[in-house]
Amino acid sequence: MILTYHFFYLKLVREGNARILDIFPRRSYFGTSLGITFLVGLILLFLGWLLIGIIWALNYSMSLFATVDDKGFTTRGSLQFSSKIVKGFKGKLFLVLLLLAILPFTLLIAILSSSSFIEINPGPIADFVDFVLLFSLLVYPFVALIFTSWLGASFAVAYNNLTTNNSKQESSPV
């Protein structure tokens, strides 16, 4: 299912006219995507709490886009291509991820978890926080949908720019 998002956003970025039927790729990428998801998941599971795990995850962050880009990559080829194109751009990718995903969701979680502190100290502030909590719970699905779409489209633009940049570097004489 995650590959359909990658396929859709990549087509939207490149052609500007993606349709809802474009969520169904032309061929099956199940084995490759399963391998990529498994390997990146293992990296994050065992090294995610270390800086090296975050760097490796960013290193392979474009591998699913490489899979649906019809370059004929295997799991290993997609991971190697992703590592090649993000070289020198991991800091920018981390900032995009931080601004578009980590900070908004952290703020939302902080708002949702703040009601447990306020219940100890009841009063008008507690009523306001309960209202904010209820509002957050009602709005969260829409916000999550917007942020997920925003992040998917942003990474599709980043992938498109990185592959364009990579092809220009390969075609220029040294």
C-alpha positions as CSV (number, residue, x, y, z in Angstrom):
1,M,0.0,0.0,0.0
2,I,2.8,2.4,0.8
3,L,4.2,2.0,-2.7
4,T,1.0,3.3,-4.2
5,Y,1.6,6.6,-2.4
6,H,5.1,6.8,-3.7
7,F,3.9,6.0,-7.2
8,F,1.1,8.5,-7.1
9,Y,3.2,11.4,-5.7
10,L,6.0,10.7,-8.2
11,K,3.6,10.8,-11.1
12,L,2.0,14.0,-9.6
13,V,5.4,15.7,-9.3
14,R,6.6,14.7,-12.8
15,E,3.5,15.0,-14.9
16,G,1.2,17.2,-12.7
17,N,-1.9,15.2,-13.6
18,A,-2.1,12.1,-11.4
19,R,-5.5,10.4,-11.2
20,I,-7.0,8.3,-8.5
21,L,-6.4,5.2,-10.7
22,D,-2.7,6.0,-10.7
23,I,-2.4,4.5,-7.2
24,F,-2.2,1.2,-8.9
25,P,1.3,0.7,-10.4
26,R,1.8,-0.9,-13.7
27,R,3.7,-3.8,-12.2
28,S,4.1,-5.5,-8.9
29,Y,6.9,-4.3,-6.6
30,F,5.9,-6.4,-3.7
31,G,9.1,-8.4,-3.1
32,T,11.4,-5.4,-3.6
33,S,9.3,-3.2,-1.3
34,L,9.0,-5.9,1.3
35,G,12.8,-6.3,1.4
36,I,13.4,-2.6,1.6
37,T,10.9,-2.1,4.4
38,F,12.3,-5.1,6.3
39,L,15.9,-3.9,6.0
40,V,15.2,-0.3,6.8
41,G,13.0,-1.4,9.7
42,L,15.8,-3.5,11.1
43,I,18.2,-0.6,10.8
44,L,15.8,1.7,12.7
45,L,15.0,-1.0,15.3
46,F,18.6,-1.7,16.2
47,L,20.3,1.6,15.4
48,G,17.5,4.1,15.4
49,W,18.3,5.5,18.8
50,L,21.8,6.2,17.7
51,L,22.8,9.0,15.3
52,I,24.2,6.4,12.8
53,G,20.7,4.8,12.6
54,I,19.1,8.2,11.6
55,I,21.8,8.7,9.0
56,W,21.3,5.3,7.6
57,A,17.6,5.7,7.5
58,L,18.0,9.0,5.6
59,N,20.5,7.2,3.4
60,Y,17.9,4.8,2.2
61,S,14.9,7.1,2.4
62,M,14.5,7.3,-1.4
63,S,14.7,3.6,-2.0
64,L,10.9,3.1,-2.4
65,F,10.8,6.0,-4.9
66,A,13.6,4.3,-6.8
67,T,11.6,1.0,-6.8
68,V,8.5,2.6,-8.4
69,D,10.5,4.7,-10.8
70,D,10.7,1.7,-13.2
71,K,14.5,1.5,-13.2
72,G,14.3,-2.3,-12.8
73,F,16.1,-2.3,-9.4
74,T,16.1,-5.2,-7.0
75,T,16.0,-4.5,-3.3
76,R,19.8,-4.1,-3.2
77,G,19.8,-1.9,-6.3
78,S,17.1,0.4,-4.9
79,L,19.0,0.8,-1.6
80,Q,22.3,1.5,-3.4
81,F,20.7,4.0,-5.8
82,S,19.0,5.8,-2.8
83,S,22.4,5.9,-1.0
84,K,24.0,7.3,-4.1
85,I,21.5,10.1,-4.8
86,V,21.2,11.4,-1.2
87,K,24.9,11.6,-0.7
88,G,25.6,15.2,0.4
89,F,21.9,16.0,1.0
90,K,21.2,14.1,4.2
91,G,21.2,17.4,6.2
92,K,18.6,19.0,4.0
93,L,16.4,15.8,4.0
94,F,16.6,15.7,7.8
95,L,15.5,19.3,8.0
96,V,12.5,18.6,5.7
97,L,11.6,15.6,7.8
98,L,12.0,17.5,11.0
99,L,9.9,20.5,9.9
100,L,7.2,18.5,8.1
101,A,6.7,15.5,10.2
102,I,8.5,15.4,13.6
103,L,7.7,18.8,14.9
104,P,4.0,18.9,14.0
105,F,3.3,15.4,15.4
106,T,5.3,16.1,18.5
107,L,3.3,19.3,19.1
108,L,0.0,17.3,18.6
109,I,1.1,14.6,21.0
110,A,2.1,17.3,23.6
111,I,-1.4,18.8,23.3
112,L,-3.1,15.5,23.6
113,S,-1.1,14.4,26.6
114,S,-1.4,17.7,28.5
115,S,-4.8,17.0,29.9
116,S,-3.4,14.4,32.4
117,F,-1.5,17.2,34.1
118,I,-4.4,19.6,34.1
119,E,-6.8,17.1,35.7
120,I,-4.7,17.3,38.9
121,N,-5.3,21.1,39.0
122,P,-9.0,21.6,38.0
123,G,-10.3,25.0,37.0
124,P,-10.9,27.2,34.0
125,I,-7.6,26.2,32.5
126,A,-8.6,22.6,32.7
127,D,-11.8,23.3,30.8
128,F,-9.9,25.1,28.1
129,V,-7.4,22.2,27.8
130,D,-10.2,19.7,27.6
131,F,-11.7,21.7,24.8
132,V,-8.3,21.8,23.0
133,L,-8.0,18.0,23.6
134,L,-11.4,17.3,22.2
135,F,-10.8,19.6,19.2
136,S,-7.4,17.9,18.6
137,L,-9.0,14.4,18.6
138,L,-11.7,15.5,16.1
139,V,-9.2,17.3,13.8
140,Y,-6.4,14.8,14.1
141,P,-7.5,12.5,11.2
142,F,-7.6,15.4,8.9
143,V,-4.4,16.9,10.1
144,A,-2.7,13.5,9.8
145,L,-4.0,13.1,6.2
146,I,-2.7,16.6,5.3
147,F,0.7,16.0,6.8
148,T,1.1,12.6,5.3
149,S,0.2,14.0,1.8
150,W,2.4,17.0,2.4
151,L,5.4,14.8,3.4
152,G,4.8,12.4,0.5
153,A,4.7,15.1,-2.0
154,S,7.8,16.9,-0.5
155,F,9.8,13.7,-0.6
156,A,8.6,13.0,-4.2
157,V,9.9,16.5,-5.2
158,A,13.2,15.8,-3.3
159,Y,13.6,12.5,-5.1
160,N,12.9,14.1,-8.5
161,N,15.4,16.8,-7.8
162,L,18.0,14.4,-6.5
163,T,17.7,12.1,-9.6
164,T,17.8,15.1,-11.9
165,N,20.9,16.4,-10.1
166,N,22.5,12.9,-10.2
167,S,21.9,12.6,-14.0
168,K,23.4,16.0,-14.6
169,Q,26.5,15.0,-12.6
170,E,26.9,11.7,-14.5
171,S,26.5,13.4,-17.9
172,S,28.9,16.2,-17.3
173,P,32.5,15.5,-18.3
174,V,35.0,15.4,-15.4
